[in-house]
Amino acid sequence: MSSEARVVRKIAWHYTIPQLLIMLVLIILGWKILSPQDFWRGSVYGVVVYLVYSFGSRSIILKNHRRGIYLSKLGSYADAIDEFQLSYRFLSRHQWVDRYRCVTMLDSSAIPYREMALCNIAYSHVHLQEPAQALQYYRRALTEFPESELAKNGVLHLEAGGK
């Protein structure tokens, strides 16, 4: 198996509608409040606020998830598992954050971050040569997210004897 982790990113295009509406509101507010005489300058203010919120909220909320991805890319899978478990626990306590990620993080991912965390834990176990634990996490992901293509493919791969 390649040491380069493959990143899967599915977009839920319907999540872009609330994001565009939020950006439009911020542009209008930037124009009306911060620069009423100059629409373009107000627009820039609105876009900057949108981007700061988007990147800032993701860097705070997904801190452990991002660290887990980073550690996986370094090949430090045991440490990555710890980070993904922390991410999963946080998002399980605050499920609304993940459910409404199009607003809370301005993220249009079609895959919930809790599902990603479970699959990334399983993926890390595969790289640690621990197929039983990997299968356990893929099955857990399928229990919580029955339509999970990542988990279905992981189970199929492991049951077929893949390493």
C-alpha positions in Angstrom: 0.0 0.0 0.0 1.3 3.4 -0.9 2.6 5.6 1.9 0.9 8.6 0.3 -2.6 9.0 1.8 -5.3 9.5 -0.7 -7.6 12.4 0.2 -11.3 11.9 -0.8 -13.4 15.0 -0.9 -17.0 14.8 -2.0 -18.9 18.1 -2.3 -22.5 18.6 -1.3 -23.4 21.3 -3.8 -26.7 22.1 -2.1 -24.5 23.2 0.9 -23.1 26.1 -1.2 -26.5 27.9 -1.2 -26.4 28.9 2.5 -22.7 29.7 2.1 -23.4 32.1 -0.8 -26.3 33.7 1.1 -24.0 34.2 4.1 -21.4 35.8 1.8 -24.0 38.0 0.2 -25.2 39.2 3.6 -21.6 39.9 4.7 -21.0 41.9 1.5 -24.1 43.9 2.0 -23.3 44.6 5.7 -19.7 45.5 4.7 -21.0 47.9 2.1 -23.8 49.5 4.2 -22.0 49.7 7.6 -18.2 49.9 6.8 -18.1 51.7 3.5 -21.5 53.1 2.4 -20.0 55.3 -0.3 -17.9 52.6 -1.9 -19.6 49.3 -2.8 -16.4 47.6 -3.9 -14.5 48.4 -0.7 -17.5 47.2 1.3 -17.6 44.0 -0.8 -14.0 43.3 0.0 -14.7 43.8 3.7 -17.5 41.3 3.5 -15.5 38.7 1.6 -12.6 39.1 4.0 -14.9 38.5 7.0 -16.3 35.5 5.2 -12.9 34.0 4.6 -11.6 34.7 8.1 -14.7 33.0 9.6 -14.4 30.1 7.2 -10.8 29.3 7.8 -10.8 30.3 11.5 -13.8 28.1 12.4 -12.3 25.1 10.6 -8.9 25.6 12.2 -10.5 25.7 15.6 -13.3 23.1 15.3 -11.3 20.6 13.1 -8.0 21.1 15.0 -7.6 17.4 15.9 -8.9 16.2 12.6 -6.4 18.3 10.7 -3.6 17.2 13.0 -4.6 13.5 12.4 -4.4 14.0 8.6 -1.0 15.6 9.0 0.3 12.8 11.2 -1.1 10.2 8.7 0.9 11.9 5.9 4.0 11.6 8.1 3.3 7.9 8.7 2.7 8.4 12.4 -0.5 6.4 12.4 -0.7 5.6 16.1 -0.6 9.3 17.0 -3.0 10.0 14.1 -5.5 7.6 15.7 -5.4 9.6 19.0 -6.1 12.8 17.1 -9.0 11.3 15.1 -10.5 9.9 18.3 -10.4 13.3 19.9 -12.0 14.8 16.8 -14.7 12.1 16.8 -15.4 12.6 20.5 -15.7 16.4 20.2 -18.1 16.1 17.2 -20.1 13.4 18.9 -20.7 15.8 21.9 -21.5 18.6 19.5 -23.2 16.8 16.6 -25.0 20.0 15.4 -21.6 21.5 14.5 -21.0 18.6 12.0 -24.6 18.4 10.9 -24.8 22.1 10.0 -21.2 22.4 8.8 -22.3 24.4 5.8 -23.0 27.2 8.3 -20.8 26.5 11.4 -17.6 26.0 9.3 -18.8 27.2 5.8 -17.8 23.7 4.6 -19.6 22.0 1.8 -18.2 18.5 2.4 -20.8 15.8 1.7 -19.2 13.4 4.2 -19.7 14.2 7.9 -16.5 14.7 9.8 -17.5 12.0 12.4 -17.7 9.5 9.5 -14.3 10.7 8.3 -12.8 10.3 11.7 -14.0 6.7 12.1 -12.8 5.8 8.6 -9.4 7.5 9.2 -9.0 5.6 12.4 -9.7 2.4 10.5 -7.3 3.5 7.7 -4.6 4.1 10.3 -5.1 0.6 11.8 -4.7 -0.9 8.4 -1.3 0.8 8.1 -0.3 -0.4 11.6 -1.0 -4.0 10.4 -4.1 -4.3 12.7 -6.8 -5.4 10.3 -9.2 -6.6 13.1 -9.3 -3.1 14.7 -9.6 -1.5 11.2 -12.6 -3.8 10.4 -14.1 -2.9 13.8 -13.9 0.9 13.0 -15.2 0.5 9.4 -18.2 -1.5 10.8 -18.8 1.1 13.4 -18.8 3.7 10.7 -21.4 1.7 8.8 -23.5 1.4 11.9 -23.6 5.1 12.3 -23.5 6.0 8.6 -25.1 3.1 6.7 -24.5 4.8 3.3 -20.8 5.4 3.9 -18.9 4.5 0.7 -15.6 4.8 2.5 -16.6 2.3 5.2 -18.2 -0.1 2.7 -15.1 -0.1 0.5 -12.9 -0.6 3.6 -14.9 -3.6 4.8 -14.9 -5.1 1.3 -11.1 -4.6 1.0 -10.3 -6.1 4.4 -12.7 -9.0 4.0 -11.1 -9.8 0.7 -7.8 -10.2 2.5 -6.4 -6.8 1.6 -3.7 -5.2 3.7 
